[in-house]
Protein backbone atom coordinates (compact mmCIF):
# COMPACT_ATOMS: atom_id res chain seq x y z
CA UNK A 1 0.00 0.00 0.00
CA UNK A 2 1.22 3.50 -0.78
CA UNK A 3 1.86 5.79 2.17
CA UNK A 4 0.00 9.09 2.40
CA UNK A 5 3.15 11.08 1.57
CA UNK A 6 3.84 8.94 -1.51
CA UNK A 7 0.22 9.27 -2.66
CA UNK A 8 0.42 13.06 -2.35
CA UNK A 9 3.65 13.14 -4.34
CA UNK A 10 2.22 10.88 -7.05
CA UNK A 11 -0.96 12.96 -7.16
CA UNK A 12 1.08 16.17 -7.59
CA UNK A 13 3.07 14.62 -10.43
CA UNK A 14 -0.14 13.38 -12.10
CA UNK A 15 -1.68 16.86 -11.86
CA UNK A 16 1.36 18.20 -13.73
CA UNK A 17 0.55 15.79 -16.56
CA UNK A 18 2.95 12.96 -15.78
CA UNK A 19 1.75 9.37 -16.06
CA UNK A 20 2.47 7.79 -12.68
CA UNK A 21 0.40 4.60 -13.07
CA UNK A 22 1.11 2.27 -16.02
CA UNK A 23 -2.00 2.32 -18.22
CA UNK A 24 -3.30 5.49 -16.57
CA UNK A 25 -2.36 7.89 -19.37
CA UNK A 26 -4.66 10.90 -19.45
CA UNK A 27 -5.71 10.76 -15.82
CA UNK A 28 -5.55 14.16 -14.11
CA UNK A 29 -4.88 12.71 -10.65
CA UNK A 30 -3.30 9.62 -9.11
CA UNK A 31 -6.71 8.16 -8.34
CA UNK A 32 -8.00 8.86 -11.87
CA UNK A 33 -4.97 7.13 -13.37
CA UNK A 34 -5.58 4.11 -11.15
CA UNK A 35 -9.18 3.89 -12.40
CA UNK A 36 -8.09 4.24 -16.04
CA UNK A 37 -5.50 1.49 -15.60
CA UNK A 38 -8.05 -0.82 -13.95
CA UNK A 39 -10.58 -0.17 -16.74
CA UNK A 40 -8.00 -0.95 -19.40
CA UNK A 41 -7.09 -4.19 -17.68
CA UNK A 42 -10.76 -5.14 -17.37
CA UNK A 43 -11.29 -4.53 -21.08
CA UNK A 44 -8.18 -6.56 -21.91
CA UNK A 45 -9.51 -9.41 -19.77
CA UNK A 46 -12.88 -9.31 -21.56
CA UNK A 47 -11.39 -9.36 -25.07
CA UNK A 48 -8.33 -11.46 -24.39
CA UNK A 49 -4.87 -10.22 -25.28
CA UNK A 50 -5.20 -10.96 -29.00
CA UNK A 51 -8.55 -9.17 -29.36
CA UNK A 52 -7.26 -6.19 -27.43
CA UNK A 53 -4.26 -5.92 -29.79
CA UNK A 54 -6.49 -6.16 -32.89
CA UNK A 55 -8.67 -3.28 -31.71
CA UNK A 56 -5.55 -1.25 -31.01
CA UNK A 57 -4.31 -1.78 -34.56
CA UNK A 58 -7.68 -0.98 -36.12
CA UNK A 59 -8.18 2.06 -33.95
CA UNK A 60 -11.81 1.15 -33.39
CA UNK A 61 -14.27 1.82 -36.19
CA UNK A 62 -17.27 4.06 -35.77
CA UNK A 63 -20.46 3.93 -37.81
CA UNK A 64 -19.20 6.97 -39.72
CA UNK A 65 -16.42 4.82 -41.18
CA UNK A 66 -18.87 2.93 -43.37
CA UNK A 67 -18.60 5.40 -46.25
CA UNK A 68 -16.97 2.93 -48.65
CA UNK A 69 -19.95 0.60 -48.42
CA UNK A 70 -22.31 3.21 -49.81
CA UNK A 71 -19.96 4.78 -52.36
CA UNK A 72 -21.52 4.74 -55.82
CA UNK A 73 -25.07 4.15 -54.65
CA UNK A 74 -27.81 6.65 -55.30
CA UNK A 75 -29.53 8.30 -52.37
CA UNK A 76 -32.65 6.17 -53.03
CA UNK A 77 -30.61 2.96 -52.76
CA UNK A 78 -28.95 4.17 -49.59
CA UNK A 79 -32.31 5.21 -48.05
CA UNK A 80 -33.89 1.86 -48.98
CA UNK A 81 -30.98 0.03 -47.39
CA UNK A 82 -31.34 2.02 -44.18
CA UNK A 83 -35.07 1.35 -43.91
CA UNK A 84 -34.74 -2.40 -44.47
CA UNK A 85 -31.93 -3.20 -42.21
C-alpha positions as CSV (number, residue, x, y, z in Angstrom):
1,X,0.0,0.0,0.0
2,X,1.2,3.5,-0.8
3,X,1.9,5.8,2.2
4,X,0.0,9.1,2.4
5,X,3.2,11.1,1.6
6,X,3.8,8.9,-1.5
7,X,0.2,9.3,-2.7
8,X,0.4,13.1,-2.4
9,X,3.6,13.1,-4.3
10,X,2.2,10.9,-7.0
11,X,-1.0,13.0,-7.2
12,X,1.1,16.2,-7.6
13,X,3.1,14.6,-10.4
14,X,-0.1,13.4,-12.1
15,X,-1.7,16.9,-11.9
16,X,1.4,18.2,-13.7
17,X,0.6,15.8,-16.6
18,X,3.0,13.0,-15.8
19,X,1.7,9.4,-16.1
20,X,2.5,7.8,-12.7
21,X,0.4,4.6,-13.1
22,X,1.1,2.3,-16.0
23,X,-2.0,2.3,-18.2
24,X,-3.3,5.5,-16.6
25,X,-2.4,7.9,-19.4
26,X,-4.7,10.9,-19.5
27,X,-5.7,10.8,-15.8
28,X,-5.5,14.2,-14.1
29,X,-4.9,12.7,-10.6
30,X,-3.3,9.6,-9.1
31,X,-6.7,8.2,-8.3
32,X,-8.0,8.9,-11.9
33,X,-5.0,7.1,-13.4
34,X,-5.6,4.1,-11.1
35,X,-9.2,3.9,-12.4
36,X,-8.1,4.2,-16.0
37,X,-5.5,1.5,-15.6
38,X,-8.0,-0.8,-14.0
39,X,-10.6,-0.2,-16.7
40,X,-8.0,-1.0,-19.4
41,X,-7.1,-4.2,-17.7
42,X,-10.8,-5.1,-17.4
43,X,-11.3,-4.5,-21.1
44,X,-8.2,-6.6,-21.9
45,X,-9.5,-9.4,-19.8
46,X,-12.9,-9.3,-21.6
47,X,-11.4,-9.4,-25.1
48,X,-8.3,-11.5,-24.4
49,X,-4.9,-10.2,-25.3
50,X,-5.2,-11.0,-29.0
51,X,-8.6,-9.2,-29.4
52,X,-7.3,-6.2,-27.4
53,X,-4.3,-5.9,-29.8
54,X,-6.5,-6.2,-32.9
55,X,-8.7,-3.3,-31.7
56,X,-5.5,-1.3,-31.0
57,X,-4.3,-1.8,-34.6
58,X,-7.7,-1.0,-36.1
59,X,-8.2,2.1,-33.9
60,X,-11.8,1.2,-33.4
61,X,-14.3,1.8,-36.2
62,X,-17.3,4.1,-35.8
63,X,-20.5,3.9,-37.8
64,X,-19.2,7.0,-39.7
65,X,-16.4,4.8,-41.2
66,X,-18.9,2.9,-43.4
67,X,-18.6,5.4,-46.3
68,X,-17.0,2.9,-48.6
69,X,-19.9,0.6,-48.4
70,X,-22.3,3.2,-49.8
71,X,-20.0,4.8,-52.4
72,X,-21.5,4.7,-55.8
73,X,-25.1,4.2,-54.6
74,X,-27.8,6.7,-55.3
75,X,-29.5,8.3,-52.4
76,X,-32.7,6.2,-53.0
77,X,-30.6,3.0,-52.8
78,X,-28.9,4.2,-49.6
79,X,-32.3,5.2,-48.0
80,X,-33.9,1.9,-49.0
81,X,-31.0,0.0,-47.4
82,X,-31.3,2.0,-44.2
83,X,-35.1,1.4,-43.9
84,X,-34.7,-2.4,-44.5
85,X,-31.9,-3.2,-42.2
